[in-house]
């Protein structure tokens, strides 16, 4: 077995994982995952992030409640506008149907 037949390691530039590749078959024969990074340095940072996500969630909920409260008014205004538009431009002719063409 020569030096060129020995498996070699390649580090993934994206995730940092290590791949062991067999040069003869050109196949990955082993994989070592990259070490997991810490999301937060300490519990204070984690608690702060949790509070911020709670505040954001509460804000989104309040916005959806306000939108739901105003939904009836918006729909009533849209309906009134559609009725007004329909009265202003009534149909003068009946629409042409397919069986009228025969």
N, C-alpha and C positions, 0 to 999 in steps of 0.2 A: 504494500500500500504506500503510495507516494504522498508527498506533501499536498499535491493538488487534489487528492482524493479525500482529504480530511474535511469534515463539516466545518463551516465557519459561521460566525455570529454577525448579524446585521441589526443595528438599532433603528427602530422606526422613528423618523423625524417628527411625526405627528403626535404619537402617544407616548413614545419613550420605551415601548416594549422591545424585547430582544427576541429575534427570530434566529433559530439555528437551521441552516440550509445545507442540504447534501448536494455537493457540486455534480455528482454523477447523474442523479435522477432529477436534479433541479427542483426538489420538493422541500417544503418546510417539514422538518422532523421534530422540532420542539419550539415551544413558545413560552416566554416568561413575561408576564404582565408587568407594566410599569407600576411603581409604588404609588399608592393612592395619596393625593395631596390633601392636606387638612383644609376644610372649608373655612374654619375660623381659627384664629390664633388662641383665643381664650373664651371663657364662658361669658364674659361681659359683651364681647362682640356678637356672640351667638344670641344672647338675650336682646340686644339692641336690634338685630336683624329680625328677630321674632316679633318684637313690638312694632317695628315698621311695617312688616307684612300684615299684622293685625289691623293697623290703622288704614292701610291701603284697602284691605278687604272690606272694612267697615265703610269706607268712603264709597267704594263701588256699590255696596249694598244700598246706601242712602241714595245714590244716583238712580239706581234701578227702581227704588220705591217712589221717588219723585216722578220719574218717567211714567210709571204705572198710574199714579194719581192724575197726571195730566193727559193720559191716553184718551179718556172719554171726551174731554174738551176738544182735543185735536181731531178725533174722528168725527165729532159733531160739526166742527168747522169745515172739514173736508167734504162731508155730506151736503151741508148747506151750499157750499161753493159749487158742487156738482149739480145740485138741483137748479141753482141759479143759471148755470151755464146751459143746462138742458132746456130751460124755459126761454132763454135768449135765442137759441138757434134750434127751433123745432124742425123736424123732418118735413119737407114739403112734398116729397115723393116717397112712395113705398120702395123699399130696397128691392133690387132685382134678385129673384131666386133662380136656381138652376132649372127647375121644371117650367118656369115662365119662358125660357128660351126655346122650348120645343115647339 
